[in-house]
Amino acid sequence: MKHLPKHLQSITVCVAIIMTLAACNSGGIKVTKEDMSAAREAGRQRAMELTPATAADTMLTEIKLLDVRERENRLRSQGLNKLADTYIESFLATLDSVNPQLAEHLRQL
């Protein structure tokens, strides 16, 4: 991970935590406040990558949006709907302040 920018390292760590917790949860472990916090932070960090300046690269934006939906769907497929809801709600709430036009467009889909 040394070669990744710092913000991508943080996202990678958050996703790893969420996926570890998701794997544990499938065995009957309850979702904790820390799990919810990690999901919230991962959604927030992903939205921060979609500023209007970076959104000018439509292919990169599409890749990032697909990644957001894939993570949300992965959590849901593991029965972690609360984590998925927290992740996507945090993503959209942060996107509202980072790139309001994109956030509005996504809500209309």
N, C-alpha and C positions, 0 to 999 in steps of 0.2 A: 504494500500500500504506500510505500515511500514515494512512488512516482505519481500518485494521484494528487490533485489539488486538495487543499485542506477541507473545503466544503464537501467534496466528493468522499473523502475519507470519513467525515462525520456521518454522511448519509449511509455509507456502506456499513458503518458500525451500528447505526440505528436499525437498519434493515436486518442485520444479523441478529440483533437483540430481539426484534419483533418475531423473526422466523423461529428463533430458539424458543421463545415463549409460546409461539403458536404450536410448535411440536410438543411442548410440555402440556399445553392446554388440551390437546387431543386425548391425553391420558386422564383427563378429569381434573386437572389443576385449574383453580379459578383465575380469572384475569384480575391482576392487581392494579393498583393505582400507578405503579411504576410501568406496567405494560401499557396502560392508557397514555401515560406521559410520553413514552417512547414512540407510540403511534402518532401522537399529536406532533411531536418534534419532527418525525420523519416527513409527515405531510407538510409541515411548515417549511422545512428546508427544501423540499422538492419545489414548492411554489416559488420560493425565493430565486430559483434558477430561471424563472420565466418572466423576467423583466421585459418591458417593451423593446429594449435594445436587443436582447437575445432572441425575442420572439420574431424578429425580422428574418431569422433563418428558419423558414417554415419546416424544413425537414427535421432539424434538431428539435424544434417545438413539438412536432408530431411524435417523434421518438420518445420525448420526455412524457408527453400525455399518455401514450400507450403504456409506458412503464408505470405511471400512476394507476391506471385502470387495471393493469396486470397485478400489481401488488394488492390493490383493493380486492380483486376477484380471488386471488390466492388466499387471502385471509378469510373471505366468505366461504370458499370451498372447504376450508378447514373448520368451519363452524364458528369462526371468530367474528361474528357480525358486529359486536360492540367495538372491537378493535378496528374493523374495516370502516365503520361509521365514523369513529373518531379520526382516523387517518384522512378520510376524504373530506370530512367537515373542516378539519384544520387546513387541509390543502386549499379548499375553496375560500375559506375565510381569509387566509393569508394572500391568496391570489387577488382577492378583492382590493387589497391595498397596493399590491405590487403591479398588477396588470388588470385593472377593472374591466377593460374591453374584452379581454380573453375570458375572464371569470363570467361575465354576462353571457358571452357566446356559449360557454360550456353549460350554463344553467338552462339555456334555451333548447339544448339538444335532448 
